Each structure stands twice: as structure tokens, then as C-alpha cells.
Amino acid sequence: MEIRVLRYFLAVAREGSITAAADYLHLTQPTLSRQLKDLEQTLGKKLFVRSSHSILLTDEGMLLRKRAEEIVEMVDKLEADFKSIEETVSGDIYIGGGETNAMKHIARIVKDLQSIYPNIKYHLYSGNEDDVTERLEKGLLDFGILIQPAALSKYNYLNIPDKDVWGVVMRKDSPLAAKATIQAADLIHVPLICSRQAIKQTFSKNEFADWFGDDFDKLNVVATYNLAYNAAVMVEEGTGYAITLDKIVNTSSDSRLCFRALEPKLESGLSVVWKKHPVFSAAAALFLKEIQDRFGVLS
């Protein structure tokens, strides 16, 4: 039984005439009569007593009218509720994180929500772990995207199903550009440009030190950076080689730069984090539900 047919039935019951109901519904009389006949056959009951000038409801028709009005009213309310949500949910969502290709996952969620809730605005903040977590604690951010390893114990978080690959960005005319991958021995005494986040997170937690081996102390870090764009400018000008993540610096065919992954491969996972007892706006709550649906069980 379709809602549409119940609406047809109610129109006939209200108008007391097939002709008047057909005009109201913008249907032909034969079409409406056929729909009513099919409804009676579906229910196995006679719903109308027809005469040459009017149409009256049977006892079964009166019962159906009452139930149909309740059903249609409920459907109308449900549609109105969803329309109201669409039209009224608005606000701002603040997301912070380091530079990472995993932002594409967040961008896809934003795009999907945008089609349903166009009045929500998104604000992105770029920074390292200290910057992001400080702003989370102050309530300036709703969500943070942290590159692992990170201090996650005091947050709720979900792991993004993706990993960032570490490597070296260099000029295409540099000697190391001829290599398919970069090994530890290749970086001894080479001028390196490292992210401050990498120095704090990776070096201090010994992931990079373990990767580099016994010659870790021979690293020649000549500069540090906060944004990979600035590091790329330094590399392009010949300052050194930037240790960075893949796909955040332009290394396309029209660029003077290229990326070579570390060998053996060094990867970092990523997590979306938020405070354990947040006071979320309706917009932020919708975003949270969406990332939970996308990324799985709360960690």
C-alpha cells in the first residue's frame, strides 16, 4: 500500500466525489477510479458506496480514513522534520591539523555534508601537534588531525584508514634524484630541511632514529619548517633536501622538484581527535557522526 494511494483515498473521502477529487489531484477520473479499485482489492474490503451523484464511505472506509489520516500526518511531519533540519542546521566547524594528504578524507566528508547542509561553514587551521592540541584545549578547534605517534590518551579519537609516507623532496637536477628510493647512507652529511613536527614527534620517539641507524647523529639539519610550501621554496633555491611527507609538495611534471620515498619504507598513521567531554554545536555533532560512520569504532 503506497502513501500516494492513501492520499488519493483521503481526497475522495473529503470531496465526496470522484470527479471533484480527480480535479483536485490533477488526475483523470478513470485513473483515480482504477487506483481506488486496486486499493479495495488489496484490502479485500469495500470502501465506498457509490451513487450517481456522490460517494459515501462504508464502515471499513471510515476506519481506513481514520488510520490513513494518522499515517499521512506522520509522513508529512517526518518530511517536514527533515526539511527543517536541512534548512536550519548551520554553524561553524573548526578543524586543525598538520599538512597531510589524508585531508582528502576530511574533504570528502565535507563535500557530502555540504550537499545536505549547505549552511555549515568549515574552517581549517594548519599547525603541528602542539598548536592543534593547544587550540583543542582552549575550545578554538572542534577536531584535530594528528600524525602518529601523538599523545592521544586524553582525547577521543578515530584512526583514519590511510598512512602518510615519509621521503625526501629534492630538485630534479640533484644527484639523489637519480635514485628510486633514498636509504640512510644517502643522507649522511647532506644538508637537510626537516619539519619541526617531525623533529619533535618522530625524532624524539626514535622512529626516524631507528630508521637511520647508528649514524643518526651525523644528520646535518640546516633548517626547519612549519609549512611544506616554505620548505619546497628552500629546496628549489638549493638550500638542501627536505624530509617530508608524500603528496603535500608539488612534484608534478612541470615542477622543478621530485619526491623519493625512504627505503625501508617509513609510514605514519593519522587520527582524528576531539575532547573527551565536548560541547558540540549541532553542526559539529553531525560531522562527528559522519566521521564515526566513515572511520569505524571509537578508539
GUDREN-68248 format. One record per residue: x, y, z negated of N, C-alpha, C in turn; residue in three letters. Coordinates in steps of 0.02 Angstrom, whole numbers, plus 32768, in hexadecimal, padded with zeros to 4 digits. Example, Ala and Ser with C-alpha at 12.3 -4.5 7.8 and 13.67 -1.06 7.14 Angstrom:
82947EE47E7A82677F1F7E7A82947F5B7E7AALA
82827F907E9E82AC7FCB7E9B828580027E76SER
//
This chain:
802B7FC58000800080008000802D803E8000MET
8022806B802E804D80A58036802D80E38016GLU
8057810E7FFC803F814D7FDE801881758011ILE
80308174804E800F819A80847FC68184808BARG
7FB9814280897F75812980917F4A813D8055VAL
7F68813D80197F4381537FDE7F2E819D7FE5LEU
7F5A81C480027F49820B800E7F0E82108040ARG
7F0F81E580737ED781E480A27E9681D2807FTYR
7E99819F80547E5E8189802F7E4381C18003PHE
7E6F81E37FE07E5982197FB47E3A82537FDBLEU
7E56826180167E398296803F7DF282858054ALA
7DE5824680677DA28231807A7D738234803DVAL
7D8A821C80047D62821E7FC77D5082667FB4ALA
7D8082947FBE7D7482DA7FAC7D4582FC7FDDARG
7D4F82EF801E7D28831180517CE382F1805BGLU
7CDD82B1804A7C9E828E80537C8B8282809AGLY
7CBD828680C77CB0827F810F7CF0826C8132SER
7CEB823B815F7D24822781877D39826181B4ILE
7D07828381D17D1582BA82007D3A82F381DDTHR
7D21830881A27D40833F817E7D86832D8165ALA
7D8E82EF814E7DCF82D881367E0182D4816FALA
7DEA82BD81A97E1782B881E37E2F82FD81F8ALA
7E00832E81F77E14837382077E47838D81D5ASP
7E3C838081957E69839781617EAF83788167TYR
7EB0833881797EEF8313817E7F10831A81C2LEU
7EEE833A81F07F07834182357F1182FD8256HIS
7EDF82D1824B7EDF828F826A7EA182888295LEU
7EA2825882C37E66824882E87E39821D82BCTHR
7DF8822082C87DCA81F882A07DD781AD82A7GLN
7DE3819382E47DF1814B82E97E2F813682C1PRO
7E62816182C27E9F8151829C7E91814D8251THR
7E6C817E82377E5C817E81F07E2F814481DELEU
7DFD813682087DD080FD81FA7DF780BC81F7SER
7E2780B382257E4E807682267E79807081E7ARG
7E9680A781CF7EBE80A681927E9380928156GLN
7E5680AB81527E2A809B811B7E158051811DLEU
7E07803A81597DF47FF381617E2D7FC6814CLYS
7E6B7FD781607EA67FB0814B7EAE7FB180FFASP
7E9F7FEA80DF7EA47FEF80977E727FC08075LEU
7E367FBF808F7E037F9280737E177F49807BGLU
7E347F3980B47E497EF480BF7E837EE28091GLN
7EB07F1180857EE97F0580587ED17EF68011THR
7EA07F1D7FF97E867F157FB57E517EDF7FB0LEU
7E347ECC7FE97DFF7E9A7FE87DBF7EB27FC9GLY
7DB47EF47FCA7D787F127FAD7D5C7F477FDBLYS
7D1A7F507FDA7CFA7F857FFF7CFF7FC47FD6LYS
7D187FF97FF47D2580377FCF7CF2806D7FDDLEU
7CD0806880167CA2809D802A7C5E8080803CPHE
7C2B80A980327BE8809D804E7BDD80D38081VAL
7BDA80C180C07BD780F180F67B8E80FC810BARG
7B7E813A811C7B3E814C813A7B4B81788176SER
7B18818D81977B2281B581D37B3C81FB81C4SER
7B31821381877B44825781777B7A825D8141HIS
7B858228811B7BB5822E80E37BD481EA80D4SER
7C0381EC80A77C2481AF80917C2B81B28045ILE
7C15817D80237C16817A7FDB7C4481427FC4LEU
7C5F814B7F877C8B81197F6B7C6480E27F48LEU
7C7B80A57F517C60806D7F297C80806F7EE4THR
7C6A80437EB87C8A803F7E767CD580327E7BASP
7CE780057EAB7D2E7FF77EB67D5180357ED1GLU
7D2E805A7EFC7D4980987F187D5580CC7EE2GLY
7D2780D17EB17D2F81007E7A7D6D80EF7E50MET
7D7680AD7E447DB080977E1E7DF180A87E43LEU
7DF0809A7E857E2C80A97EAC7E3A80F37EADLEU
7E05811B7EB17E0F81647EB27E33817B7E73ARG
7E1E81617E397E3E81747DFB7E8781607DFALYS
7E9481227E0C7ED981097E0B7F03812D7E41ARG
7EE781387E7B7F0B81597EB27F1E81A07E9FALA
7EF181C37E7D7F0082077E677F3B82077E36GLU
7F3C81D67E097F7481D17DDA7FB681C37DFEGLU
7FB381957E2E7FEF81817E52800A81BC7E7BILE
7FDE81DD7EA07FF382157ECB800D824E7EA0VAL
7FEB825A7E68800382907E3B804982807E21GLU
805682417E108098822E7DF780CD82367E2EMET
80BC82217E6B80EB82287EA380F982717EB1VAL
80C5829B7EB080CF82E27EBD80FB83017E88ASP
80F282EC7E49811B83077E13816382F27E1ALYS
816E82B37E2D81B2829A7E3681D582C07E6ELEU
81B282CA7EA581CF82F07EDC81DE83387EC7GLU
81B183557EA181BB839A7E8981F7839E7E5AALA
81FE836B7E2F8237836B7E008279836A7E26ASP
827D833E7E5882BB83397E7E82C883787EA7PHE
829283947EC1829A83D37EE682B2840A7EB7LYS
8296840A7E7A82AA843C7E4982F484357E37SER
830A83F67E2E835183EA7E1F837C84067E57ILE
836983F77E94838F840D7ECE839584597ECFGLU
835E847A7EBE835C84C27EC6837984E77E8BGLU
837784C87E4F838984EF7E1483CD84DD7DF7THR
83E784A17E05842984907DE9845E84BA7E0BVAL
847E84E27DE484B3850D7DFE84E685157DC7SER
8519853A7DD6854D85447DA4859285397DC0GLY
85C385367D94860985327DA8862A84F57D89ASP
865384D47DB1867A849B7D9A86C484AC7DA2ILE
86EA84A57D6C873084B87D6D875B84797D69TYR
878784707D9A87B084347DA087F984497DA7ILE
8823842D7D7E886A843D7D82889484007D90GLY
88CE840A7DAE88FA83D17DBC893883E67DE1GLY
896783B67DE389A383C17E0B899583B57E55GLY
89C583C67E7E89BD83BB7EC589C183707ED3GLU
898D83557EF38989830E7F01895983017F3ATHR
896A82CF7F63893E82BC7F9988FE829D7F7FASN
88FF82867F4088C382687F23888A829B7F1CALA
889982DB7F248865830E7F22883083007F58MET
884282D77F8B881082C77FBE87D482A37FA1LYS
87DF827B7F6C87A782587F4C8778828B7F2BHIS
879582BD7F0B876C82F17EEC874883197F22ILE
876B83277F59874C834E7F8F871083297FADALA
871482E77FB186DB82C17FCC86A082C47F9DARG
86AD82C17F5C867682C67F2C8656830B7F30ILE
8680833F7F35866683837F3B863B83897F7AVAL
8652836D7FB0862C83727FEF85E883507FE8LYS
85E683157FC985A782F17FC2857783177F93ASP
859083317F5C856683577F2E854E83987F4ELEU
857983B67F76856983F67F96852B83F17FC2GLN
852283B87FE384E883AF800F84A783AB7FE8SER
84AB83977FA8846E83917F7F846683CD7F50ILE
849D83E77F37849C841E7F0784C784587F22TYR
84AD847C7F5384D684B07F7384E784EB7F47PRO
84C584F27F0E84D2852C7EE4850A85217EB1ASN
852784E57EB0856084D97E8485A084F37EA5ILE
85C885167E7F860885307E978641850A7E75LYS
867785007E9A86B084DA7E8186EE85077E7FTYR
871485027E48874F852B7E40878A84FE7E30HIS
87BD85007E5A87F884D57E53883284FD7E37LEU
885484DE7E07888F84FD7DE888CA84CE7DF0TYR
890184E77E0A893D84BE7E13896E84CA7DDBSER
898684947DBD89B7849B7D8789D184577D72GLY
8A0484567D498A1F84177D3189F683FE7CF5ASN
8A0C83C77CD889E683A97CA289DB83D97C67GLU
8A0F83FD7C538A08842C7C1C89D584627C2BASP
89D9847D7C6889AA84B27C7C896284997C7AASP
8958845D7C97891484427C9D88F884317C59VAL
891F840E7C30890483F87BEF88F884347BC0THR
892284677BC6891784A37B9D88D584C47BAFGLU
88C784C87BF0888984E77C06884C84BB7BF6ARG
885684787BF78820844B7BE1880F84587B98LEU
8842845C7B6E883784667B27881484A87B18GLU
882384DA7B3F8805851C7B3587BF85217B54LYS
87AA84ED7B78876984EF7B97876885147BD9GLY
87A285227BF587A685467C34879F85187C70LEU
87A884D77C64879E84A47C98876D84707C7FLEU
874584567CAD8718841E7C9C873C83DB7CA5ASP
876583D77CD9878783987CE987CF83A77CFDPHE
87FA83777CF1883F837C7D078853833E7D2EGLY
888083467D5D889C830D7D8288E6830A7D70ILE
88F882D47D4C893C82CE7D33896082957D56LEU
899E82A27D6789C9826F7D8589E782467D4DILE
89E282057D5289FD81D87D1F8A4981D27D26GLN
8A6C81C57CEE8A5281BE7CAB8A3F82017C8DPRO
8A0982037C6889F282407C4889D5822E7C04ALA
89CF82607BD889B382557B95896782537B9AALA
894B82177B9D8903820F7BA888DC81FD7B6ALEU
88FD81EF7B3388DB81D27AF888A481FF7ADCSER
88AB82407AE28878826B7AC3884282817AF4LYS
884082607B2F880E82717B6187E682347B75TYR
87AA82407B8E8788820E7BB787A782137BFDASN
87AD81DB7C1E87CB81DF7C6187B681A37C8CTYR
87BB81AE7CCC87B0817A7CFE87EC817B7D2DLEU
880381417D3F883B813C7D6E882281417DB5ASN
8843816B7DDC883281737E22885081387E49ILE
882981197E75884180DE7E99887280F07ED1PRO
88A9810D7EBD88DB81237EEE891C812E7EC9ASP
8953812D7EEC8994813C7ECE89BA816C7EFBLYS
89E181977EDB8A0D81C47EFF8A5281A47F07ASP
8A7081AD7F408AB181907F508AE681C77F4BVAL
8B1B81B97F258B5281E87F1E8B8481E07F58TRP
8BA282177F6A8BD482157F9E8BF982577FA2GLY
8C1A82627FD98C44829D7FE28C2E82C28021VAL
8C238303801A8C15832E80538C5683508067VAL
8C65834D80A78CA5836980BF8C9B83858105MET
8CCC83AA811C8CCA83C281618CD583888191ARG
8CB6838C81CB8CBC835781FC8D0383528218LYS
8D2A838782108D6F838582298DA1837381F2ASP
8D89835F81B88DB6834C81828DCF8305818CSER
8E0982F481718E2582B0817A8DF782798161PRO
8DD3828481298DAA8250810D8D6A82438135LEU
8D5A827181638D1C8269818A8D20822D81B9ALA
8D5D821781C88D6581DD81F48D52819B81D1ALA
8D4C819D818F8D3B8160816A8CF081578165LYS
8CDA811881638C928109815D8C7A81148116ALA
8CA3810480E58C94810F809F8CD28129807CTHR
8CC7814280408CFE816080198D0D81347FDCILE
8D4B81217FD58D6080F97F9C8D8681257F6AGLN
8D8F810B7F2E8DAD81337EF98DF2814D7F0DALA
8E1981237F2D8E5E81377F3F8E5E81737F6FALA
8E28817B7F968E2581B27FC68E2081F67FA3ASP
8E0981F77F658DFA82367F438E30824D7F13LEU
8E6682257F0B8E9C82397EDE8EBF82777EF9ILE
8EC082AB7ED18EE282EB7EE08EBF83127F18HIS
8E8782FB7F318E6183227F628E3A83587F3DVAL
8E3783967F558E1183CA7F328DC683BA7F33PRO
8DAA83B37EF78D64839E7EF18D3983D67ED6LEU
8CFB83D87EEF8CC884077ED88C9183DB7EBBILE
8C8483E17E7A8C5583B67E588C1C83DE7E39CYS
8BE283BF7E378BAA83E07E158BB583DF7DCASER
8BA084157DA98BA684177D608B7B83E07D40ARG
8B4383D07D608B19839A7D468B3D83577D4BGLN
8B60834D7D838B85830E7D8B8BBC83087D58ALA
8BDD83407D4B8C14833F7D1A8BF8832F7CD5ILE
8BC0834C7CC48BA383417C818B8582FB7C7CLYS
8B5A82E97CAD8B3582AA7CA78B5F826E7CBBGLN
8B7C82717CF68B9D82367D108BE2822C7CF2THR
8C0982627CEF8C4C825A7CD58C4B82497C8APHE
8C21826D7C648C2182637C1C8C07821E7C0ASER
8BDB82037C338BC081C07C258BE8818A7C49LYS
8C20819F7C688C5281727C838C3D814A7CC1ASN
8C0581597CDF8BF381357D1D8C2681457D54GLU
8C3381857D5D8C6281977D928CA981837D7DPHE
8CB8818A7D3D8CFA81767D258D05812B7D30ALA
8CD281047D238CD680BC7D2F8CDF80AD7D79ASP
8CBA80D37DA28CBF80C97DEA8D0680DA7E02TRP
8D2381107DE78D6381287DFF8D9C80FC7DE6PHE
8D9580E07DA98DC980B47D908DFE80D87D68GLY
8E3980BB7D678E6F80D37D3C8E8981177D50ASP
8E7D812C7D8E8E97816C7DA68E6681A67D9DASP
8E34819D7D728E0181D17D698E2082137D56PHE
8E5382127D2C8E7282507D148E9782767D4BASP
8EA082567D848EC382787DBB8E9582A17DE7LYS
8E5482A17DD78E2582C97DFE8E3983137DFCLEU
8E3783327E368E4983797E3B8E0983A17E49ASN
8DE483B17E148DA683D77E1B8DB784217E1EVAL
8DAF843E7E598DC184847E638D8684B37E5AVAL
8D4984987E5C8D0E84C37E558CD284997E3FALA
8CA384B97E208C6484987E0E8C2A84C17E2CTHR
8BF084A17E328BB784C37E508B7784AF7E2CTYR
8B4484D97E348B0284CA7E1A8AD284B97E52ASN
8ADA84D87E8C8AB084CB7EC68ADB84B07EFELEU
8AC4847A7F1D8AEB84597F518AF684877F8EALA
8AC784B57F998AD084E37FD18B11850B7FC9TYR
8B1C85227F8C8B5985497F7F8B98851E7F86ASN
8B9384DF7F708BCB84B17F798BDA84A67FC3ALA
8BA484A07FEB8BAD849680338BD184D18053ALA
8BC2850E803C8BE5854980568C2F85468045VAL
8C3E853080088C8485297FF38CA984F6801EMET
8C8784BD802B8CA5848980558CB084A3809BVAL
8C7F84C580B58C8484DE80FA8CBE850F8102GLU
8CCD853380CD8D05856280CF8D48854280C0GLU
8D48850080B48D8784DC80AB8DA084DA8063GLY
8D7484E980328D8A84EA7FEC8D9984A57FD2THR
8D7384737FEA8D7E84307FD18D4784007FE8GLY
8D4183C87FC68D0F83947FD58CDC83937F9CTYR
8C9C83947FAD8C6883977F7A8C4D83517F6BALA
8C51833E7F2C8C3083007F168BE883117F06ILE
8BBB82F37F2B8B7583067F258B4882CB7F39THR
8B0882D67F368AD882A37F4A8AC882A97F94LEU
8AB582727FB08AA482707FF78A6382968005ASP
8A5E82B280408A2182CF805C8A0B8310803CLYS
8A39833280188A2683747FFF8A5183AB801EILE
8A81839880478AA883C8806D8A9E83B980B7VAL
8A9983EC80DF8A9083E381278ACE83C58147ASN
8AC88386815C8B008365817E8AE8834B81C2THR
8ABA836F81E08A9F835C82218AD383678258SER
8AC1835682958AF0835A82CD8B0683A282DBSER
8ADD83D382C88AF0841882D58B1484388299ASP
8B22840F82658B478429822B8B91841A8232SER
8BBA844082118C02843482108C15840281DAARG
8BE383EA81B48BF083BE817B8BD683788187LEU
8BF2834881618BDA830381648BDB82E7811DCYS
8BB782B081148BB3828F80D38BCE824880D9PHE
8BF7823380A98C1081EF80A78C0281D38061ARG
8BE0819B805E8BCE817D801D8C0C81607FFBALA
8C08815D7FB98C3E813D7F938C3A80F17F9BLEU
8C7480D27F998C7880897F9F8CA8806F7F68GLU
8C9080447F398C4C80277F368C17805C7F28PRO
8BDA804C7F3C8BA3807C7F3A8B9580917EF2LYS
8B8A80D27EE98B7780ED7EA88B33810F7EB0LEU
8B0280F87E8A8ABE81137E908AA5812C7E4DGLU
8A7581597E4F8A5581717E128A0A816E7E1ASER
89E881537DE8899F81537DE8898481977DD4GLY
8943819D7DDA892381DD7DCA88E381D17DA2LEU
88D382017D77889781FA7D4D8871823C7D4CSER
882E82367D4C8802826F7D3E87F4826E7CF4VAL
880082A67CD187F782A87C8987C782E07C76VAL
87A782D87C3B877E830C7C1F877C83027BD3TRP
876983357BAF876A83327B66873A82FD7B4CLYS
874A82E07B13872182A97AF986DC82BE7AE1LYS
86D582FB7ACD869383137AB7868383547ADCHIS
8678834E7B1C866E838B7B44862883A77B3DPRO
862283E77B4985E084067B5085DB841A7B9AVAL
85BE83ED7BC185BD83F77C098580841E7C20PHE
858984477C52855184667C75852D842F7C9DSER
84F2843F7CB684CE840E7CDF84F783FD7D1DALA
8519842E7D39854284227D74857C83F37D64ALA
859F84007D2C85D883D57D1A85C1838F7D08ALA
858683897CEA856A83467CDA855C831F7D19ALA
854383407D4C8537831F7D8D857983077DABLEU
85AC83317DA785ED831F7DC2860A82E37D9CPHE
860282E37D5A861A82AB7D3285F8826A7D47LEU
85B7826C7D4F8592822F7D6385AB82177DA7LYS
85BA82457DD385D182327E15861682117E13GLU
8644822C7DEA8686820D7DE8868381CA7DC4ILE
865581C37D94864C81827D748631814F7DA5GLN
860481647DD085E981367E03861F81237E35ASP
864B81537E45867F81467E7886B9811E7E5DARG
86D181317E20871081177E08870A80DF7DD5PHE
86CC80CF7DC086C380937D9786BD80A17D4DGLY
86D2806F7D2686C7806F7CDE86F380A17CBAVAL
86D780C27C8886FC80F17C5F873680CE7C3CLEU
877080EE7C3F87AC80D27C1F87B180E87BD7SER
//
